[in-house]
Amino acid sequence: MHSNHLLLEEPIRMASILEPSKANFFPALTKIVGTLGPRSRSVEVISECLKTGMSVARFDFSWGDAEYHQETLENLKTAIKGTKKLCAVMLDTVGAELQVVNKNEKAITLKADDNVILTPDQGQEASSEILPINFAGLAKAVKKGDTIFMGQYLFTGSETTSVWLEVNEVKGDDVVCTVKNSATLAGSLFTLHASQIQIDLPTLSDTDKQAISSWGVKNKIDFLSLSYTRHAEDVRQARDFLSKLGDLSQTQIFAKIENVEGLTHFDEILQEADGIILSRGNLGIDLPPRRLVFFFQKSAVYKCNMAGKLAVVTRVVDSMTDNLRPTRAEATDVANAVLDGCDAILLGAETLRGLYPVETISTVGKICAEAEKVFNQDQYFKRTVKFVGEPMTHLESIASSAVRAAIKVKASVIICFTSSGRAARLIAKYRPTMPVLSVVIPRLKTNQLKWSFSGSFEARQSLIVRGLFPLLADPRHPVALDHGKASGVIKSHDRVVVCQKVGDASVVKIIELED
């Protein structure tokens, strides 16, 4: 993977851009999170999604009931067995999301310059004149002239499927708005976003808690996507809730930053969360477009990288919801997210209700792989080492040394034996140009009632880390080398860097394979 590594700063023969890329066992180091839904819940489609690069399946609880998502998850399990591809599970909460409930599911056409009333009276039938919403406090939160965006699933910005409303007046609990553009909304659920308005709804609602304590516990979810995270306390409360649910005490929490309030408290949230999801859909309408990518994405991903926290970017190929190819701007956007240093790309509507879920995953994966070839790892490595400073911790020193050695000897892969997964994640933090095989060593543990093996959580949670590919195995057997050889990652005369603990000492060694 490193052999054809280029740098954008170096002279590049332009014709080389047209040359076909060499096939790799791993489609890309950057991971892909796919949201499963109506267009992507069959065993056949999920199997193809796994084969083309999806390593985390997201279940969005802002729509659909637990039974629906359980059926989808059972199909995922069948697909995993059939493809022998690991996949982690992410539960995405509803959070403080404003919703219009269209119970009869009839399409609603709104025309520019007409008025429409937003009302908390959910007994009303949704129409072009009145839309019932799930929040009784909207009238107290907004004022004349405020902006509200509305669309199916998420506001897309399309003038035909999303609506821009301007608050005209407040009448009791109702909000009268002027429609700024004509559009037709279809489906049972529309999402509202009040631009730069503080909404007094809990980050972890009672509905969310019910879903986590039942569906989440039953399925031992690997990740919790905490929607509309606005304060560090939101993450602390969610972690406290998870800690009381037994098996979910290890579940990682990804804070989803979706509005200015979350952005304002970003640094404190980052300290508490295991990772950050940059929800660019809502942020894109809460922030001026000129500041979104340049200021927020690049700064936020940099902060995540330096802190060793995971960074996930959303809303990169919206047009592929209905089209087989992304726009030129979207393809560039994916590549820039990789060059910025993100760990994973999260696909929402593109795979949930999009017409081409498999093709979308495949396309995004290929763009990521091409961008990784020109990622300036040397500059990134130096910057990360400088940020960590001295004296380094023991583990940090071992991790950075393993990456430096692998690059110097042009190793084909780094193999890390770990029990908690922490050492492997630290190696991946330095963004080596080659894949890192994380061999997670199972441990026998007891809660005084029963014995069980740990390790599966740690292995699956590696599936969202850039460049990290997990194996669950016994360190006494050369399973990582065998797997690498069988898959074509490791060949004769290749050099491999191995990082493992021997007694109380951590050892980095270089192995050159014979025929």
C-alpha positions as CSV (number, residue, x, y, z in Angstrom):
1,M,0.0,0.0,0.0
2,H,3.0,2.3,0.6
3,S,4.9,1.5,-2.6
4,N,2.8,3.8,-4.8
5,H,2.5,6.5,-2.1
6,L,2.8,10.0,-3.5
7,L,2.6,13.5,-2.1
8,L,0.6,16.3,-3.5
9,E,3.5,18.6,-2.9
10,E,5.8,16.5,-5.1
11,P,6.0,16.9,-8.9
12,I,3.4,14.5,-10.4
13,R,3.3,13.4,-14.0
14,M,-0.3,14.3,-14.8
15,A,-0.8,11.4,-17.1
16,S,-0.2,9.1,-14.1
17,I,-3.6,10.2,-12.8
18,L,-5.1,8.1,-15.7
19,E,-3.2,4.9,-14.8
20,P,-5.3,2.2,-13.1
21,S,-4.7,1.7,-9.4
22,K,-3.2,-1.5,-8.1
23,A,-5.7,-3.7,-6.3
24,N,-5.3,-3.9,-2.5
25,F,-6.8,-6.5,-0.1
26,F,-8.1,-3.6,2.0
27,P,-10.2,-1.3,-0.2
28,A,-9.3,1.7,2.0
29,L,-7.8,2.5,5.4
30,T,-10.5,5.0,6.0
31,K,-13.6,3.3,7.3
32,I,-17.2,3.5,6.1
33,V,-20.3,3.6,8.3
34,G,-23.5,2.7,6.5
35,T,-27.0,3.4,7.7
36,L,-29.3,0.4,7.2
37,G,-32.9,1.0,6.2
38,P,-35.5,0.4,3.5
39,R,-33.1,0.2,0.6
40,S,-30.3,-1.7,2.5
41,R,-31.8,-4.1,4.9
42,S,-32.0,-7.4,2.9
43,V,-29.3,-10.0,3.5
44,E,-28.3,-9.7,-0.2
45,V,-27.8,-6.0,-0.1
46,I,-26.1,-6.0,3.3
47,S,-23.7,-8.7,2.1
48,E,-22.7,-6.6,-0.9
49,C,-22.2,-3.6,1.4
50,L,-19.9,-5.6,3.6
51,K,-17.9,-6.8,0.6
52,T,-17.5,-3.3,-0.7
53,G,-16.2,-1.8,2.5
54,M,-18.8,-1.1,5.1
55,S,-17.4,-2.0,8.5
56,V,-20.0,-0.3,10.9
57,A,-23.7,-0.6,10.5
58,R,-25.7,2.4,11.9
59,F,-29.3,2.0,13.1
60,D,-31.1,5.3,13.2
61,F,-33.8,5.3,15.9
62,S,-35.3,8.7,14.8
63,W,-37.6,6.5,12.6
64,G,-38.7,2.9,12.6
65,D,-39.5,0.8,15.7
66,A,-37.3,-1.6,17.6
67,E,-38.9,-4.6,15.9
68,Y,-38.1,-3.2,12.4
69,H,-34.4,-2.5,13.4
70,Q,-34.2,-6.0,15.0
71,E,-35.2,-7.7,11.7
72,T,-32.5,-5.6,9.9
73,L,-29.9,-6.6,12.5
74,E,-30.7,-10.3,12.2
75,N,-30.2,-9.9,8.4
76,L,-26.9,-8.2,9.2
77,K,-25.8,-11.2,11.3
78,T,-26.7,-13.6,8.5
79,A,-24.7,-11.5,6.1
80,I,-21.7,-11.4,8.4
81,K,-21.7,-15.2,8.6
82,G,-22.0,-15.5,4.9
83,T,-19.3,-13.0,3.9
84,K,-17.0,-13.6,6.9
85,K,-16.7,-9.9,7.2
86,L,-16.7,-8.3,10.7
87,C,-19.1,-5.4,11.3
88,A,-19.8,-3.3,14.3
89,V,-23.2,-1.9,15.4
90,M,-24.0,1.8,16.1
91,L,-27.2,3.0,17.7
92,D,-28.1,6.6,16.7
93,T,-30.4,8.3,19.2
94,V,-33.2,10.8,18.4
95,G,-32.0,13.4,20.9
96,A,-33.3,16.9,20.7
97,E,-34.6,16.5,17.2
98,L,-37.6,18.6,16.0
99,Q,-40.0,16.5,13.9
100,V,-43.1,17.0,11.8
101,V,-45.3,13.9,12.1
102,N,-47.2,13.1,8.9
103,K,-49.4,10.3,10.1
104,N,-51.2,9.7,6.8
105,E,-47.9,9.8,4.9
106,K,-49.4,11.8,2.0
107,A,-47.1,14.1,0.1
108,I,-47.4,17.7,1.1
109,T,-46.7,20.5,-1.3
110,L,-45.7,23.9,0.1
111,K,-45.6,27.0,-2.2
112,A,-43.4,30.0,-2.0
113,D,-44.9,33.0,-0.2
114,D,-47.7,31.0,1.3
115,N,-48.1,30.7,5.1
116,V,-47.9,27.4,7.1
117,I,-48.5,26.9,10.8
118,L,-46.3,24.8,13.0
119,T,-48.3,23.5,15.9
120,P,-47.6,21.2,18.9
121,D,-51.1,19.8,18.6
122,Q,-50.3,16.4,17.2
123,G,-54.0,15.6,16.8
124,Q,-54.0,17.8,13.7
125,E,-53.6,16.2,10.3
126,A,-50.5,17.4,8.4
127,S,-51.3,19.5,5.4
128,S,-50.0,22.4,3.3
129,E,-51.6,24.8,5.8
130,I,-50.7,23.2,9.2
131,L,-47.9,20.9,10.3
132,P,-48.0,19.2,13.8
133,I,-44.6,19.0,15.5
134,N,-43.2,17.1,18.5
135,F,-42.1,20.1,20.5
136,A,-44.4,22.3,22.6
137,G,-41.8,25.0,23.3
138,L,-41.0,26.2,19.7
139,A,-43.2,29.3,20.1
140,K,-41.2,30.4,23.1
141,A,-37.8,29.7,21.4
142,V,-38.3,31.6,18.2
143,K,-39.1,35.2,17.1
144,K,-40.1,37.0,14.0
145,G,-37.5,36.7,11.3
146,D,-35.9,33.5,12.6
147,T,-35.1,30.8,10.0
148,I,-36.4,27.2,10.1
149,F,-35.4,24.5,7.6
150,M,-37.4,21.4,7.0
151,G,-37.0,18.2,4.9
152,Q,-37.3,14.5,4.7
153,Y,-34.8,12.7,7.0
154,L,-32.5,15.8,7.0
155,F,-32.6,19.1,5.2
156,T,-30.8,18.6,1.9
157,G,-30.7,22.0,0.4
158,S,-32.6,20.9,-2.6
159,E,-35.2,23.4,-3.6
160,T,-37.6,20.6,-4.6
161,T,-37.4,18.3,-1.5
162,S,-36.5,20.8,1.3
163,V,-38.2,23.9,2.6
164,W,-36.8,27.1,4.0
165,L,-39.3,28.9,6.4
166,E,-39.2,32.3,7.9
167,V,-41.0,32.9,11.2
168,N,-43.7,35.5,10.5
169,E,-45.5,35.6,13.9
170,V,-46.2,33.6,17.1
171,K,-49.8,32.9,18.1
172,G,-49.9,31.2,21.5
173,D,-48.2,27.8,21.0
174,D,-48.3,28.0,17.2
175,V,-45.7,29.5,15.0
176,V,-46.8,31.1,11.7
177,C,-44.1,30.8,9.0
178,T,-43.8,32.1,5.5
179,V,-42.6,29.6,2.9
180,K,-39.5,30.9,1.1
181,N,-39.3,28.2,-1.7
182,S,-41.8,25.8,-3.3
183,A,-41.2,22.1,-2.5
184,T,-43.0,18.8,-2.1
185,L,-42.3,16.7,1.1
186,A,-43.0,13.0,1.0
187,G,-42.9,10.3,3.7
188,S,-44.0,9.9,7.3
189,L,-41.4,11.9,9.0
190,F,-39.8,15.4,8.3
191,T,-37.0,16.9,10.3
192,L,-37.0,20.6,11.4
193,H,-33.9,22.6,12.2
194,A,-34.3,26.0,13.8
195,S,-31.1,27.9,12.8
196,Q,-29.0,29.0,15.8
197,I,-32.0,28.6,18.2
198,Q,-31.5,26.8,21.6
199,I,-34.1,24.0,21.9
200,D,-35.0,23.0,25.4
201,L,-35.2,19.2,24.8
202,P,-33.0,16.6,26.6
203,T,-30.1,15.2,24.7
204,L,-30.9,11.7,25.9
205,S,-34.7,11.5,25.8
206,D,-36.9,8.9,27.6
207,T,-37.5,7.3,24.1
208,D,-33.7,7.0,23.6
209,K,-33.2,5.5,27.1
210,Q,-35.9,2.9,26.3
211,A,-34.3,2.0,23.0
212,I,-30.8,1.7,24.6
213,S,-31.9,-0.3,27.7
214,S,-33.9,-2.8,25.6
215,W,-32.6,-3.0,22.0
216,G,-29.2,-1.7,22.8
217,V,-28.6,-4.1,25.7
218,K,-30.1,-7.1,23.8
219,N,-27.7,-6.6,20.9
220,K,-24.6,-5.4,22.9
221,I,-24.1,-2.3,20.7
222,D,-20.6,-1.2,20.1
223,F,-21.2,2.5,19.6
224,L,-23.7,5.0,20.7
225,S,-24.2,8.1,18.5
226,L,-25.4,10.8,20.8
227,S,-27.4,13.1,18.6
228,Y,-27.5,16.9,19.3
229,T,-24.7,16.8,21.9
230,R,-24.4,20.4,23.2
231,H,-22.4,20.1,26.4
232,A,-19.8,17.8,28.0
233,E,-22.4,17.0,30.7
234,D,-24.5,15.3,27.9
235,V,-21.8,12.8,27.4
236,R,-21.2,12.2,31.1
237,Q,-24.9,11.6,31.6
238,A,-25.0,9.1,28.7
239,R,-21.9,7.3,30.0
240,D,-23.4,7.1,33.5
241,F,-26.6,5.6,32.0
242,L,-24.6,3.1,30.0
243,S,-22.5,2.1,33.0
244,K,-25.6,0.9,34.8
245,L,-26.6,-1.4,31.9
246,G,-24.0,-4.1,32.4
247,D,-22.8,-5.2,29.0
248,L,-22.9,-1.6,27.7
249,S,-20.4,-0.3,30.1
250,Q,-17.8,-0.8,27.3
251,T,-19.9,0.9,24.6
252,Q,-18.1,3.9,23.1
253,I,-19.9,7.2,22.9
254,F,-19.6,9.4,19.8
255,A,-20.8,12.9,20.3
256,K,-22.7,14.2,17.3
257,I,-22.1,17.9,16.8
258,E,-25.1,19.4,15.0
259,N,-25.4,23.0,16.0
260,V,-23.7,26.1,17.2
261,E,-24.2,25.2,20.8
262,G,-22.3,22.0,20.4
263,L,-19.6,23.8,18.4
264,T,-19.2,26.4,21.2
265,H,-18.5,23.6,23.8
266,F,-16.5,21.4,21.4
267,D,-13.3,21.2,23.4
268,E,-15.0,20.1,26.6
269,I,-17.2,17.6,24.7
270,L,-14.0,16.1,23.0
271,Q,-12.5,15.5,26.4
272,E,-15.5,13.4,27.5
273,A,-16.4,11.5,24.3
274,D,-14.7,8.6,22.6
275,G,-15.2,10.1,19.2
276,I,-16.9,13.0,17.4
277,I,-19.4,12.8,14.5
278,L,-19.3,16.0,12.5
279,S,-23.0,16.2,11.4
280,R,-22.4,18.5,8.5
281,G,-26.1,18.4,7.4
282,N,-27.4,20.4,10.3
283,L,-24.2,22.3,10.9
284,G,-24.3,23.4,7.3
285,I,-27.5,25.2,7.9
286,D,-26.6,26.5,11.3
287,L,-23.3,28.0,10.1
288,P,-22.6,30.2,7.1
289,P,-21.4,27.9,4.2
290,R,-18.2,29.9,3.8
291,R,-17.1,28.8,7.3
292,L,-18.3,25.2,7.6
293,V,-15.6,23.1,5.9
294,F,-12.6,25.5,6.3
295,F,-13.2,26.5,10.0
296,F,-15.1,23.6,11.6
297,Q,-14.2,20.4,9.8
298,K,-10.5,21.0,9.5
299,S,-10.2,22.4,13.0
300,A,-12.4,19.7,14.6
301,V,-10.6,16.8,12.8
302,Y,-7.2,18.2,13.8
303,K,-8.3,18.4,17.4
304,C,-9.6,14.8,17.3
305,N,-6.4,13.6,15.7
306,M,-4.1,15.2,18.2
307,A,-6.2,14.0,21.2
308,G,-6.3,10.4,19.8
309,K,-10.1,10.6,19.5
310,L,-12.0,9.3,16.5
311,A,-13.4,11.7,13.9
312,V,-16.3,10.8,11.6
313,V,-17.5,13.0,8.8
314,T,-21.1,12.9,7.4
315,R,-23.0,14.1,4.4
316,V,-20.4,13.8,1.7
317,V,-22.3,12.3,-1.3
318,D,-25.9,13.5,-1.0
319,S,-26.5,13.4,-4.7
320,M,-25.9,9.6,-4.7
321,T,-29.2,9.2,-2.9
322,D,-30.7,9.4,-6.4
323,N,-27.8,9.2,-8.7
324,L,-25.2,6.5,-9.6
325,R,-22.3,9.0,-9.6
326,P,-21.3,11.7,-7.1
327,T,-20.8,15.3,-8.3
328,R,-17.2,16.5,-8.8
329,A,-17.5,18.7,-5.7
330,E,-18.7,15.7,-3.6
331,A,-15.8,13.5,-4.8
332,T,-13.4,16.3,-3.9
333,D,-15.2,16.6,-0.5
334,V,-14.6,12.9,0.3
335,A,-10.9,13.2,-0.6
336,N,-10.5,16.3,1.5
337,A,-12.0,14.6,4.5
338,V,-9.4,11.9,4.2
339,L,-6.6,14.4,3.8
340,D,-7.9,16.3,6.8
341,G,-7.4,13.1,8.8
342,C,-10.8,11.7,9.5
343,D,-11.2,8.1,10.6
344,A,-14.5,7.3,8.9
345,I,-17.1,8.5,6.5
346,L,-20.7,8.1,7.6
347,L,-23.4,7.6,5.0
348,G,-26.9,8.4,6.0
349,A,-29.7,8.9,3.5
350,E,-27.3,7.6,0.8
351,T,-27.6,4.1,2.0
352,L,-30.7,4.2,4.2
353,R,-33.2,5.2,1.4
354,G,-30.8,5.8,-1.5
355,L,-31.2,4.0,-4.8
356,Y,-27.6,2.8,-4.9
357,P,-26.3,1.8,-1.4
358,V,-23.7,-0.7,-2.6
359,E,-22.4,1.6,-5.4
360,T,-22.2,4.5,-2.9
361,I,-20.1,2.5,-0.5
362,S,-17.9,1.3,-3.3
363,T,-17.4,4.7,-4.8
364,V,-16.6,6.4,-1.5
365,G,-14.2,3.7,-0.6
366,K,-12.3,4.0,-3.9
367,I,-12.0,7.8,-3.5
368,C,-10.7,7.3,0.1
369,A,-8.1,4.9,-1.1
370,E,-6.9,7.3,-3.8
371,A,-6.7,10.2,-1.3
372,E,-4.7,8.0,1.2
373,K,-2.0,7.6,-1.4
374,V,-1.2,11.4,-1.3
375,F,-1.8,11.8,2.4
376,N,1.3,13.5,3.8
377,Q,2.1,10.9,6.6
378,D,5.5,12.3,7.3
379,Q,4.2,15.8,8.1
380,Y,1.3,14.3,10.1
381,F,3.7,12.1,12.1
382,K,6.0,14.9,13.0
383,R,3.1,17.1,14.0
384,T,1.6,14.4,16.2
385,V,4.9,13.7,17.9
386,K,5.4,17.4,18.5
387,F,1.9,17.8,19.9
388,V,2.4,14.8,22.3
389,G,5.6,16.3,23.6
390,E,8.1,14.9,26.1
391,P,8.4,12.9,28.1
392,M,6.1,10.5,26.3
393,T,4.2,7.8,28.1
394,H,5.5,4.3,27.7
395,L,2.7,3.2,25.3
396,E,2.9,6.4,23.2
397,S,6.6,5.9,22.8
398,I,6.2,2.3,21.7
399,A,3.4,3.2,19.3
400,S,5.2,6.0,17.6
401,S,8.4,3.8,17.4
402,A,6.5,1.0,15.7
403,V,5.1,3.4,13.0
404,R,8.5,5.0,12.4
405,A,10.2,1.6,12.1
406,A,7.5,0.3,9.7
407,I,7.9,3.3,7.4
408,K,11.7,3.2,7.5
409,V,11.9,-0.5,6.5
410,K,8.9,-0.3,4.1
411,A,6.9,-2.9,6.0
412,S,3.8,-4.2,4.4
413,V,1.9,-4.4,7.6
414,I,2.1,-3.7,11.4
415,I,0.9,-6.4,13.7
416,C,-0.1,-5.4,17.2
417,F,-1.0,-7.9,20.0
418,T,-3.4,-6.2,22.5
419,S,-6.0,-7.1,25.1
420,S,-7.8,-3.8,25.5
421,G,-7.2,-2.5,21.9
422,R,-5.5,0.7,23.3
423,A,-2.0,0.0,22.0
424,A,-3.4,-0.7,18.5
425,R,-5.4,2.5,18.5
426,L,-2.3,4.5,19.5
427,I,-0.4,3.0,16.6
428,A,-3.3,3.9,14.2
429,K,-3.3,7.4,15.7
430,Y,0.1,8.1,13.9
431,R,-1.6,7.2,10.6
432,P,0.9,4.7,9.2
433,T,0.7,4.2,5.4
434,M,0.3,0.4,5.8
435,P,-2.6,-1.4,7.5
436,V,-2.4,-2.3,11.2
437,L,-3.6,-5.8,12.1
438,S,-4.9,-5.6,15.7
439,V,-4.7,-9.1,17.2
440,V,-7.0,-8.9,20.2
441,I,-6.2,-11.5,22.9
442,P,-9.4,-12.8,24.6
443,R,-9.4,-12.7,28.4
444,L,-11.4,-14.9,30.7
445,K,-13.4,-12.8,33.3
446,T,-16.1,-13.3,35.8
447,N,-18.8,-11.3,37.6
448,Q,-19.0,-14.0,40.3
449,L,-22.1,-15.4,38.6
450,K,-20.7,-16.6,35.3
451,W,-17.4,-16.8,33.4
452,S,-17.1,-15.2,30.0
453,F,-14.4,-14.2,27.4
454,S,-13.8,-10.5,26.7
455,G,-12.3,-9.3,23.5
456,S,-15.1,-9.2,21.0
457,F,-16.1,-5.6,22.0
458,E,-12.5,-4.5,21.6
459,A,-12.2,-6.2,18.2
460,R,-15.4,-4.7,16.8
461,Q,-14.6,-1.2,18.1
462,S,-11.4,-1.2,16.0
463,L,-13.7,-1.3,12.9
464,I,-14.2,2.5,13.0
465,V,-10.5,3.4,13.4
466,R,-8.6,4.4,10.3
467,G,-6.1,1.8,9.2
468,L,-7.0,-0.7,12.0
469,F,-8.2,-4.2,11.1
470,P,-8.9,-6.5,14.0
471,L,-8.5,-10.3,14.6
472,L,-9.6,-12.2,17.6
473,A,-6.9,-14.8,18.3
474,D,-4.5,-16.7,20.5
475,P,-1.1,-15.0,20.5
476,R,0.6,-18.4,20.7
477,H,-0.4,-19.1,17.1
478,P,0.8,-17.1,14.1
479,V,-2.7,-16.3,13.1
480,A,-2.0,-12.7,12.0
481,L,0.9,-13.8,9.7
482,D,-1.3,-16.7,8.3
483,H,-4.2,-14.3,7.7
484,G,-1.9,-11.8,6.1
485,K,-0.4,-14.4,3.8
486,A,-3.7,-16.0,2.9
487,S,-5.3,-12.6,2.1
488,G,-2.3,-11.4,0.0
489,V,-1.4,-8.5,2.4
490,I,1.9,-10.2,3.3
491,K,4.1,-11.9,0.6
492,S,7.5,-13.6,0.6
493,H,10.4,-11.4,1.6
494,D,8.0,-8.8,3.0
495,R,9.0,-7.0,6.2
496,V,6.5,-7.0,9.0
497,V,6.7,-4.9,12.2
498,V,5.3,-6.6,15.3
499,C,4.4,-4.8,18.5
500,Q,3.7,-7.0,21.6
501,K,4.2,-7.3,25.3
502,V,6.7,-9.8,26.6
503,G,6.5,-10.1,30.4
504,D,6.6,-6.5,31.7
505,A,8.3,-5.2,28.6
506,S,6.8,-3.9,25.4
507,V,8.8,-5.0,22.3
508,V,8.8,-3.7,18.7
509,K,10.5,-6.2,16.3
510,I,11.0,-6.4,12.6
511,I,10.4,-9.7,10.8
512,E,11.5,-10.5,7.2
513,L,9.5,-13.4,5.8
514,E,11.2,-16.2,3.9
515,D,9.8,-18.1,0.9
